[in-house]
Amino acid sequence: MIKSDGTGTIPNITNFDKLVSHATGLGTSYNPANPLLKIPALSSQLAVMQASQKALDDAFSDLTTARNQRKVAFAPLGALATRIQNAVIASTTSEQTDESVKSLVRKIKGERATPLKSKEKLAAEGQTPEETHSASQLGYDDQVDNFQKLVSLLKKTPDYKPNEADLKVEALEAYQAELALKNKAVIDSEILENNTRNERDELMDKPTTGLVDVASDVKNYIKSVFGATSVQYRSISGLKFTYKRS
């Protein structure tokens, strides 16, 4: 089943289907010279348009699934980062290593090294909230990168030797690989969905041969043959077609 994307595509396809059916019902009276307006061409264009919309629906569903799976995979990251930090602090690692770990954990969790100043404090110092910048790095790409840096640092830290299985470097490397894979799946799905949407919109909007222009030409042809006040034209005059990229 074709889904509606809420932007006029489905009404266009539905109305084009009605238009093709109406033109077919006119029998031999419908005999345009333009090959694009002949019934076989219209039927083919309708099928291509429906297939294109179906492909977009599938791509969108795949993207939604990939995003949901990424969300689930990343959910434990903040708590895990905190446990790693505590394990490092409790070990015999150097103070410099501890601080490096804390810095990366803050980035993973989107925290600041120092809290934001209040509006009153900023005003007293002659600053505005707009002049301060968030230190949050909660984007998935950032989290993958910062967690990779954290795991790399731990791998090069001989004193990091936790007994807990899920805190060992090998387990963290596996988890980091999973996060990177889930994030890449979303990126790939976004590219596919965007390309598929562009292809669908091109079929809809392309000058002369796109669905919207062809539909307009069909309506004008029927008007020219039967007249603007004819039953034949009035039956399809209310069918609306809108460009996707207007």
C-alpha positions as CSV (number, residue, x, y, z in Angstrom):
1,M,0.0,0.0,0.0
2,I,1.3,3.5,-0.9
3,K,1.7,5.8,2.1
4,S,0.9,9.4,2.1
5,D,3.9,11.7,2.9
6,G,1.5,14.6,3.6
7,T,2.9,16.8,0.8
8,G,0.5,16.3,-2.1
9,T,2.1,13.3,-3.8
10,I,-0.6,10.8,-3.0
11,P,-3.4,13.2,-4.2
12,N,-1.4,13.7,-7.4
13,I,-1.1,9.9,-8.0
14,T,-4.7,9.2,-7.0
15,N,-6.0,12.0,-9.3
16,F,-3.8,10.9,-12.1
17,D,-5.2,7.4,-11.8
18,K,-8.7,8.9,-12.0
19,L,-7.7,11.0,-15.0
20,V,-6.3,7.9,-16.8
21,S,-9.5,6.0,-16.1
22,H,-11.7,8.8,-17.3
23,A,-9.6,9.2,-20.5
24,T,-9.8,5.5,-21.1
25,G,-13.6,5.6,-20.7
26,L,-13.9,8.1,-23.5
27,G,-13.0,5.4,-25.9
28,T,-12.2,6.4,-29.5
29,S,-13.3,10.0,-28.8
30,Y,-10.0,10.3,-26.8
31,N,-7.4,10.4,-29.6
32,P,-4.6,12.9,-28.9
33,A,-1.8,13.5,-31.4
34,N,0.7,13.9,-28.6
35,P,2.2,10.4,-27.9
36,L,2.6,11.3,-24.2
37,L,-1.1,11.6,-23.8
38,K,-2.1,8.4,-25.4
39,I,-3.6,5.8,-23.0
40,P,-0.7,3.3,-23.1
41,A,1.7,6.1,-22.3
42,L,-0.5,7.3,-19.5
43,S,-0.9,3.9,-18.0
44,S,2.8,3.3,-18.1
45,Q,3.5,6.6,-16.5
46,L,1.0,5.9,-13.7
47,A,2.7,2.5,-13.0
48,V,6.1,4.1,-12.9
49,M,4.9,6.8,-10.6
50,Q,3.3,4.3,-8.2
51,A,6.4,2.1,-8.2
52,S,8.6,5.2,-7.4
53,Q,6.4,6.2,-4.5
54,K,6.5,2.5,-3.2
55,A,10.3,2.6,-3.4
56,L,10.3,5.8,-1.4
57,D,7.9,4.3,1.2
58,D,10.3,1.3,1.5
59,A,13.3,3.5,1.8
60,F,11.6,5.6,4.5
61,S,10.6,2.5,6.4
62,D,14.2,1.2,6.3
63,L,15.5,4.6,7.5
64,T,13.0,4.5,10.4
65,T,14.2,1.0,11.4
66,A,17.9,2.0,11.2
67,R,17.2,5.1,13.4
68,N,15.4,3.0,15.9
69,Q,18.1,0.4,16.0
70,R,20.8,3.1,16.5
71,K,18.8,4.7,19.3
72,V,18.6,1.4,21.1
73,A,22.4,0.7,20.6
74,F,23.4,4.1,21.9
75,A,21.1,4.1,24.9
76,P,23.6,2.4,27.3
77,L,26.6,4.6,26.2
78,G,26.3,7.4,28.8
79,A,26.0,5.0,31.7
80,L,28.8,2.9,30.4
81,A,31.1,5.9,30.0
82,T,30.5,6.8,33.6
83,R,31.4,3.3,34.7
84,I,34.6,3.4,32.7
85,Q,35.5,6.8,34.3
86,N,34.9,5.4,37.8
87,A,37.0,2.3,36.9
88,V,39.8,4.4,35.7
89,I,39.8,6.7,38.8
90,A,39.7,3.6,41.1
91,S,42.8,2.2,39.3
92,T,46.4,3.1,39.4
93,T,46.4,5.2,36.3
94,S,48.1,8.6,36.3
95,E,46.3,11.8,37.1
96,Q,46.8,13.0,33.5
97,T,45.1,9.8,32.2
98,D,42.2,10.3,34.6
99,E,41.7,13.9,33.4
100,S,41.9,12.8,29.7
101,V,39.3,10.1,30.4
102,K,37.0,12.6,32.2
103,S,37.2,15.0,29.3
104,L,36.2,12.4,26.8
105,V,33.4,11.1,29.0
106,R,32.0,14.6,29.4
107,K,32.0,14.9,25.6
108,I,30.3,11.6,25.2
109,K,27.6,12.6,27.7
110,G,27.3,16.2,26.4
111,E,28.4,17.7,29.6
112,R,30.5,20.9,30.2
113,A,33.7,21.0,32.2
114,T,32.3,24.1,33.9
115,P,28.6,24.9,34.3
116,L,27.0,27.6,32.2
117,K,26.7,31.0,33.9
118,S,23.3,32.3,34.9
119,K,21.7,35.1,33.0
120,E,22.3,37.4,36.0
121,K,26.0,36.5,36.0
122,L,26.4,37.0,32.3
123,A,24.6,40.3,32.5
124,A,27.0,41.4,35.3
125,E,29.9,40.5,33.0
126,G,28.4,42.3,30.1
127,Q,27.6,39.1,28.1
128,T,24.4,37.7,26.7
129,P,23.4,34.0,26.5
130,E,23.8,34.2,22.7
131,E,27.5,34.9,23.2
132,T,28.2,31.7,25.0
133,H,28.5,28.3,23.2
134,S,27.3,24.9,24.2
135,A,30.0,22.3,24.7
136,S,27.6,19.5,24.1
137,Q,28.7,16.8,21.6
138,L,25.7,14.6,21.6
139,G,25.5,14.1,17.8
140,Y,25.9,10.5,16.9
141,D,28.9,11.1,14.8
142,D,30.5,12.9,17.8
143,Q,29.7,10.2,20.2
144,V,31.1,7.5,17.9
145,D,34.3,9.5,17.5
146,N,34.7,10.4,21.2
147,F,34.0,6.8,22.3
148,Q,36.6,5.6,19.8
149,K,39.1,8.0,21.3
150,L,38.3,6.8,24.7
151,V,38.7,3.1,23.8
152,S,41.9,3.9,22.0
153,L,43.2,5.7,25.1
154,L,42.3,2.8,27.4
155,K,43.9,0.3,25.1
156,K,47.2,2.2,25.4
157,T,46.8,2.4,29.2
158,P,48.6,-0.6,30.9
159,D,47.1,0.2,34.3
160,Y,43.5,-0.1,33.0
161,K,42.8,-3.8,33.8
162,P,39.2,-4.1,35.0
163,N,37.9,-7.5,36.0
164,E,34.3,-6.7,34.8
165,A,33.8,-8.4,31.4
166,D,31.9,-5.5,29.8
167,L,34.5,-3.0,30.8
168,K,37.5,-4.8,29.3
169,V,39.0,-3.2,26.3
170,E,38.0,-6.1,24.0
171,A,34.3,-5.7,25.0
172,L,34.5,-1.9,24.5
173,E,36.1,-2.3,21.1
174,A,33.2,-4.6,20.1
175,Y,30.6,-2.2,21.4
176,Q,32.4,0.7,19.6
177,A,32.3,-1.2,16.4
178,E,28.6,-1.9,16.9
179,L,27.9,1.8,17.4
180,A,29.8,2.8,14.3
181,L,28.0,0.2,12.3
182,K,24.5,1.3,13.5
183,N,25.4,4.9,12.8
184,K,26.7,4.2,9.3
185,A,23.5,2.2,8.6
186,V,21.5,5.4,9.3
187,I,23.7,7.5,7.1
188,D,23.5,5.1,4.2
189,S,19.7,4.9,4.7
190,E,19.4,8.7,4.7
191,I,21.3,8.9,1.5
192,L,19.1,6.2,-0.2
193,E,15.9,7.8,1.1
194,N,17.0,11.2,-0.2
195,N,18.0,9.9,-3.6
196,T,14.8,8.0,-3.9
197,R,12.8,11.0,-2.9
198,N,14.6,13.1,-5.5
199,E,13.9,10.5,-8.2
200,R,10.2,10.5,-7.2
201,D,10.0,14.3,-7.3
202,E,11.7,14.3,-10.7
203,L,9.1,12.0,-12.1
204,M,6.4,14.3,-10.7
205,D,7.9,17.7,-11.7
206,K,9.9,17.2,-14.8
207,P,8.9,19.8,-17.4
208,T,6.7,18.4,-20.3
209,T,7.1,14.8,-19.4
210,G,6.5,14.9,-15.6
211,L,3.2,13.7,-14.2
212,V,1.9,17.2,-13.3
213,D,2.6,18.6,-16.8
214,V,1.2,15.6,-18.6
215,A,-1.9,15.7,-16.4
216,S,-2.4,19.3,-17.3
217,D,-2.1,18.5,-21.0
218,V,-4.6,15.7,-20.7
219,K,-7.1,18.0,-19.1
220,N,-6.5,20.7,-21.7
221,Y,-6.9,18.2,-24.5
222,I,-10.3,17.0,-23.2
223,K,-11.4,20.6,-22.8
224,S,-10.4,21.3,-26.4
225,V,-12.3,18.3,-27.7
226,F,-15.5,18.4,-25.7
227,G,-15.6,22.1,-24.5
228,A,-15.1,23.7,-21.1
229,T,-18.8,23.3,-20.1
230,S,-19.0,19.6,-21.3
231,V,-19.8,16.8,-18.9
232,Q,-16.6,15.1,-20.1
233,Y,-14.4,18.0,-19.0
234,R,-16.3,18.9,-15.9
235,S,-15.8,15.4,-14.7
236,I,-12.1,15.9,-14.5
237,S,-11.7,19.7,-14.2
238,G,-11.6,19.5,-10.4
239,L,-8.7,17.1,-10.3
240,K,-5.8,19.0,-8.8
241,F,-2.1,18.4,-9.5
242,T,0.7,20.3,-7.6
243,Y,4.5,20.4,-8.2
244,K,6.7,18.9,-5.5
245,R,9.4,21.6,-5.8
246,S,7.3,24.7,-6.1
